[in-house]
Amino acid sequence: MSDLEEFRAEVRAWLQENCPEEMRDGDITAENQCWGGRQWEFQSEAQKIWFERALAKGYTVPSWPKEYGGAGLSADQAKILDEERQAINARKPLSNFGISMLGPALLAYGTHEQKKQHLTGIARGEIRWCQGYSEPGAGSDLASLKTKCEDKGDHWLINGQKIWTSNADISDWIFCLVRTDFDAPKHEGITFILIDMASEGISVKPIVLISGHSPFCETFFDEVKVPKSYGEGNPSVVGEVNRGWDVAKNLLVHERGMLGTMSPLKGTTGPENLGKFAVEKIGLDAAGRLDDPALRERIAQAELDNWAYNLTVERMTDEANAGNGLGAKSSMLKYVASELTKRGTELRMDIEGTTAATIGAEGIEYGSLANNWLYNRAYSILGGTTEVQLNIISKRVLGLPSQ
């Protein structure tokens, strides 16, 4: 037995012994995941037990170094852990932007003390992070951001606004892009800074979307003082002042990779459930097939698309783990995941029929099919619009000319 085969056997046994049955439902949604943070409360005893056992093993961030709260697993070992977790339909013990976005950026650009404080806090579920990138006048053209950051000697002074700040109202800290030099070209003069959301002068206003609910917020900075340092060797700025675009680009790759590797058709809308759902709603014909040829074809196509997508994710992940990096290819995953997510809920709406759009007295029920269908339209915007992703793919993946 090879070392990896032995590791797989150990992981499989550990999961069977330590993951509670209640955490093996395979129904992973924004509402039932463990997010962590100062305001977080476990939804069940099983969720708490699963988190604590994974934390003790370093499995909340398995590939991070042990000194920062991880398990120090190799890329191949981390992949095996994820495969075995998915094989029993277990939820992730902890999910948040700190793990999927800020963490990789800090590992690449942070000082040891920055990593020690912030990565450890993320791994232990103590701090929940939000992302301060987009502004009212700087969305797809992010480098046009104007949130002002002034050097006041012993602190930074920040004034401006961010928008579409997911979960800012329930987050503890924000990783933020600010402009420290207004005379420099727009991709320069930007700084990447870490800010406690409890700082005086920060205010947050939730944004309600057509779906009736959303995680998005407006975030305002009014004379916000940010210390230059959170301790020796632990500056509030990540990387170099005025070179924050380097950090931002690194993080965007991980963000788009994260959005792209979230299987768009899993859970209650997945192809493994669409057929069963359709049979319940429509019934079978005399030959024992779904009694709607057009829907049969669409469900089969959804299964094929999902299968091809997951194989592509696996191939690109292996390439990245081999040291080739994901780079601009993350835009391919993000684009396809966005399209399949939208198509998946549209197909389920068609199967359900007119009752799918039922709206109650208090509006659209959060988490309902209609709510998800409306909210999923946002996937073509959040994390970089579809148009931007296609431009990146054409130029940086396919090498096509701009004109």
Disulfide bonds with the S-S distance in Angstrom:
none
